[in-house]
């Protein structure tokens, strides 16, 4: 029985209402065993975290307090020979660009060896979330997914919700690895991934929605598909006039374009299509699935005029990894229909 428990026992046995317990037991130095997770994820799950930077008030730590996320299979660090007492500390999880992704602050008490479990929260404030993203490249049924090298992919551009594009070495999100998004508000988001070859040209694409959860990471696998491109232009005509009209003469400021798969009947860009400034002709598309498409054009002019392309416009073939340039554009004729 330790000294404090013994004193309590003797005091209770004395039946005195004025008994005072004094704790004069010795305090002991010890080692501090810090063990960390990142919003519940281990180091082998939070693969974009390079290490954890530790700061303890009044203490000088080895290597400036910078430690790898995992060493010898242990997610944490053991710090030696602390004097007894209470210590305030902070922990910052940093990625491979030394950007702070997770933080934690708290205290621990040393009276002999002590173990401290800390769960670092993603930056961005209470209630924020994030996602781990990895990517796969097309494969034949029954075969293994190709590696970055086999797929001819050098780097990957990715973004969430029309945010800024970030570029990653392909291996960072492939072959068992993943990258993390910036902090996100809980709810639905849209992820885009573009795989680039050695010349920086897009060869595979993914676009899809996912739902993030408050305070907990979600995992998103981007199953990319081979892409090709298209370049299409337009000119305007009115009945009885063999000469084409400029955008100004037609009174048109914007042109809507859409691609319809001739086999499935599905429209690539929903009901509304993609809109371009009239003077932007030809328009260049880069993220189309290979296939054969009917291309639709429409435009509204001043005075209630409306133009659209004829239904007998020849189909447009999109080939994988083929990206026509502006000088190879298909020019469509838009005729006034009212």
C-alpha positions in Angstrom: 0.0 0.0 0.0 1.5 3.4 -1.0 2.0 6.2 1.5 -1.0 8.2 0.5 -3.5 5.3 0.7 -2.0 4.3 4.1 -2.5 7.8 5.4 -6.1 7.9 4.2 -6.8 4.5 5.8 -5.4 5.6 9.2 -7.3 8.8 9.1 -10.6 7.0 8.5 -9.9 4.5 11.2 -9.3 7.3 13.7 -12.8 8.6 13.3 -11.7 12.2 13.6 -13.5 15.0 11.8 -10.4 17.2 11.9 -8.0 14.7 10.2 -5.8 16.3 7.5 -4.0 14.2 5.0 -0.6 15.5 3.9 0.9 14.0 0.8 4.7 14.1 1.3 5.4 11.1 -0.9 8.4 11.6 -3.2 8.0 12.5 -6.9 9.9 10.6 -9.6 11.4 11.6 -12.9 10.5 9.5 -15.9 10.2 9.0 -19.6 7.3 10.3 -21.7 5.8 8.0 -24.3 3.8 10.1 -26.8 1.5 8.1 -29.1 -0.4 9.8 -31.9 -3.2 9.5 -34.4 -4.7 12.0 -36.9 -8.4 12.3 -36.5 -8.4 8.7 -35.6 -6.1 7.6 -38.4 -2.8 5.8 -37.9 0.4 6.8 -39.7 0.0 4.0 -42.3 -3.5 5.4 -43.0 -2.5 9.1 -43.0 0.2 8.5 -45.7 0.6 12.2 -46.5 1.9 13.0 -43.0 5.7 13.0 -42.9 6.2 13.6 -39.3 5.1 15.3 -36.0 6.8 18.5 -34.6 6.7 18.5 -30.8 7.1 21.6 -28.6 7.2 21.3 -24.8 7.4 24.6 -22.8 10.8 25.1 -21.2 12.3 22.0 -22.8 15.0 21.6 -25.6 14.2 18.5 -27.6 16.4 16.4 -29.8 16.4 17.3 -33.5 14.4 20.5 -32.7 11.4 18.4 -31.7 10.9 17.0 -35.3 10.1 13.3 -35.4 9.0 10.9 -38.1 5.4 9.8 -38.1 6.4 6.2 -37.5 9.6 4.6 -36.4 10.1 0.8 -36.2 6.4 0.3 -36.5 5.6 2.7 -33.6 3.4 5.7 -34.2 5.0 8.1 -31.7 8.1 8.9 -29.8 9.6 8.2 -26.3 11.2 11.3 -24.7 13.6 10.5 -21.9 14.5 11.8 -18.4 11.9 14.4 -17.5 11.9 15.9 -14.0 8.6 15.4 -12.1 6.0 18.1 -12.8 3.3 19.2 -15.2 4.2 20.1 -18.8 2.3 22.0 -21.5 3.0 20.9 -25.0 1.8 21.1 -28.6 2.0 18.7 -31.6 1.8 19.5 -35.3 1.4 16.9 -38.0 3.2 18.1 -41.2 3.1 16.7 -44.7 6.0 16.2 -47.1 6.0 19.9 -48.1 6.3 20.7 -44.4 2.8 22.1 -44.4 0.9 21.8 -41.0 -2.1 19.5 -41.5 -3.0 18.5 -38.0 -2.6 20.1 -34.5 -3.0 19.3 -30.8 -2.2 21.0 -27.6 -2.5 19.8 -24.0 -0.6 18.9 -20.8 0.9 15.8 -19.2 2.2 15.1 -15.6 5.4 13.3 -14.9 5.7 11.2 -11.8 7.6 8.2 -13.1 7.2 7.0 -16.6 4.0 8.2 -18.4 2.1 7.4 -21.6 0.2 10.1 -23.4 -2.3 9.3 -26.2 -3.0 12.3 -28.5 -5.4 12.6 -31.4 -4.4 15.5 -33.7 -7.3 17.4 -35.3 -7.2 18.6 -38.9 -6.4 22.3 -39.4 -9.3 24.5 -40.3 -11.3 24.7 -37.1 -13.8 22.7 -35.2 -16.1 20.6 -37.3 -13.8 20.5 -40.3 -13.1 17.4 -42.2 -10.9 16.1 -45.1 -10.5 13.1 -47.4 -7.7 10.7 -48.3 -7.5 10.4 -52.1 -5.9 7.7 -54.2 -6.2 7.0 -57.9 -6.4 4.0 -60.2 -5.9 3.7 -63.9 -8.0 1.7 -66.4 -7.3 -2.0 -66.7 -8.6 -5.1 -68.5 -11.2 -7.1 -66.7 -9.6 -9.6 -64.3 -6.1 -8.1 -64.5 -4.3 -5.9 -61.9 -4.5 -2.2 -62.0 -1.4 -0.8 -63.7 1.3 1.1 -61.8 2.1 4.7 -62.6 5.0 3.6 -64.8 2.9 1.0 -66.6 0.1 3.6 -67.2 2.6 6.2 -68.5 1.6 8.7 -65.8 4.3 10.9 -64.2 2.2 13.3 -62.1 -1.4 14.0 -61.1 -3.4 17.3 -60.8 -6.2 17.2 -58.3 -8.7 19.7 -56.9 -11.9 19.8 -54.8 -14.9 22.0 -55.6 -13.3 24.2 -58.3 -10.5 25.0 -55.8 -6.8 25.5 -56.8 -5.2 22.6 -58.6 -2.5 20.8 -56.7 0.1 18.7 -58.5 1.5 15.4 -57.0 4.0 12.8 -58.1 1.9 9.9 -59.3 3.2 7.5 -56.8 1.9 9.7 -53.9 -1.6 8.5 -54.5 -1.0 5.1 -56.1 0.1 1.6 -55.2 -1.2 1.8 -51.6 -0.4 5.5 -51.0 -2.9 8.4 -50.7 -2.8 12.2 -50.4 -5.1 14.3 -48.2 -7.3 17.2 -49.3 -7.3 20.6 -47.6 -9.7 21.0 -44.7 -13.3 20.7 -45.8 -16.7 21.6 -44.4 -18.7 18.5 -43.7 -21.0 17.6 -46.6 -20.9 16.9 -50.3 -17.9 17.8 -52.4 -16.7 17.2 -56.0 -13.3 15.8 -56.7 -11.4 16.1 -60.0 -8.2 14.1 -60.9 -6.2 14.6 -64.1 -3.3 12.2 -64.8 -0.5 13.7 -66.8 2.2 12.0 -69.0 5.9 12.8 -69.3 5.1 15.8 -71.5 2.5 17.2 -69.1 -0.4 16.2 -71.3 -3.7 14.8 -69.8 -4.2 11.1 -70.4 -6.7 10.0 -67.7 -9.5 11.8 -65.9 -11.9 11.3 -62.9 -14.7 13.5 -61.7 -17.1 12.5 -59.0 -18.8 13.5 -55.8 -18.0 12.4 -52.2 -19.3 13.2 -48.8 -17.0 14.3 -45.9 -17.8 13.8 -42.3 -17.1 16.1 -39.4 -13.9 15.4 -37.6 -13.2 12.1 -39.4 -11.4 11.4 -42.7 -13.1 9.6 -45.6 -11.3 7.6 -48.3 -12.0 8.4 -51.9 -10.7 6.2 -54.8 -10.6 8.0 -58.2 -11.1 5.3 -60.8 -9.8 7.3 -63.8 -10.7 6.7 -67.4 -8.8 7.3 -70.6 -9.6 10.6 -72.2 -9.4 12.4 -75.5 -10.2 15.8 -76.8 -12.3 17.7 -79.3 -12.0 21.1 -81.0 -15.2 22.6 -82.5 -16.0 26.0 -84.0 -19.1 27.7 -85.3 -20.5 30.2 -87.9 -23.9 31.7 -88.2 -26.3 31.8 -91.2 -29.8 33.1 -91.8 -32.3 31.9 -94.4 -31.8 33.4 -97.8 -28.3 34.8 -97.0 -25.4 32.6 -98.3 -22.9 34.7 -96.3 -21.9 33.8 -92.8 -22.6 36.3 -90.0 -20.2 37.5 -87.3 -21.2 37.2 -83.6 -22.1 40.9 -83.6 -24.2 40.6 -86.8 -26.0 37.6 -85.3 -26.5 39.4 -82.0 -25.0 36.4 -80.2 -22.7 36.7 -77.1 -22.6 33.0 -76.0 -22.8 29.6 -77.6 -23.8 26.4 -75.8 -22.2 23.1 -76.8 -23.0 19.5 -75.8 -21.9 16.0 -76.8 -24.4 13.2 -77.0 -23.1 9.6 -77.1 -24.7 8.2 -80.3 -24.9 4.7 -78.7 -26.3 5.4 -75.2 -28.1 8.7 -76.0 -26.5 10.3 -72.8 -25.4 13.9 -72.9 -21.9 14.5 -71.5 -22.7 18.0 -70.0 -26.2 17.4 -68.7 -29.1 19.3 -70.0 -27.5 22.8 -70.4 -24.2 21.9 -71.9 -21.0 24.0 -71.7 -21.2 27.7 -72.7 -18.5 29.7 -74.4 -18.1 33.3 -75.4 -19.2 33.6 -79.0 -15.8 35.0 -80.0 -14.0 32.1 -78.3 -14.5 29.9 -81.4 -13.1 27.3 -81.7 -13.8 25.7 -78.3 -11.3 23.0 -77.1 -12.4 20.1 -74.9 -9.9 17.9 -73.1 -11.7 15.5 -70.8 -14.0 13.4 -73.1 -14.3 9.7 -73.0 -13.3 8.0 -76.3 -16.4 7.4 -78.4 -18.6 8.7 -81.2 -20.7 11.8 -80.4 -23.4 13.9 -81.9 -22.4 17.5 -81.2 -25.1 20.0 -80.5 -24.8 23.8 -80.7 -27.3 26.5 -79.7 -27.2 30.3 -79.3 -29.6 33.1 -78.6 -29.3 36.5 -80.5 -30.9 39.9 -80.0 -34.5 40.4 -81.1 -35.6 36.9 -80.1 -33.4 35.2 -82.7 -32.4 31.7 -81.9 -29.7 29.6 -83.7 -28.9 25.9 -83.6 -26.9 23.3 -85.5 -28.6 21.0 -88.0 -29.3 17.4 -87.0 -27.4 16.1 -90.0 -24.1 17.3 -88.6 -21.7 14.3 -89.0 -20.7 12.5 -85.8 -17.5 13.5 -84.0 -15.1 10.7 -83.0 -13.0 11.1 -79.9 -9.9 8.9 -79.5 -8.0 8.1 -76.4 -5.0 10.4 -75.8 -5.7 12.4 -78.9 -6.2 16.1 -78.4 -7.0 18.1 -81.6 -5.9 21.7 -81.5 -7.7 24.8 -82.7 -6.4 24.6 -86.2 -8.0 21.1 -86.5 -11.4 22.2 -85.3 -14.7 21.0 -86.8 -16.6 24.0 -87.9 -20.4 23.8 -87.4 -23.0 25.9 -89.2 -25.7 27.4 -86.9 -28.8 28.3 -88.7 -31.5 30.7 -87.4 -34.6 28.7 -86.5 -36.7 31.6 -85.2 
